[in-house]
């Protein structure tokens, strides 16, 4: 996948399989409104920098952003 250049907000979480929605909700519902940024038109994506361990996934949620 080719990722378009620009500014991204990246949040790292350690979550179980049923906590992904909560992590995405925190990024958009808590962090973003207080950040001084708004979502950009590029796609969001997830990065998994490690193999899952103990039922937990390490995930980087990447959201393209631009200033308000």
FENSUL-V860096 format. One record per helix or strand. SS is the DSSP state (h for helix, s for strand). FROM is the first residue (numbers start at 1). TO is the last residue. Records with the same first field share a line. If there is no record, write none. Layout:
# FENSUL-V860096
SS = FROM-TO / FROM-TO
This chain:
# FENSUL-V860096
s = 8-15 / 37-39 / 45-47 / 53-53 / 56-67
h = 17-35
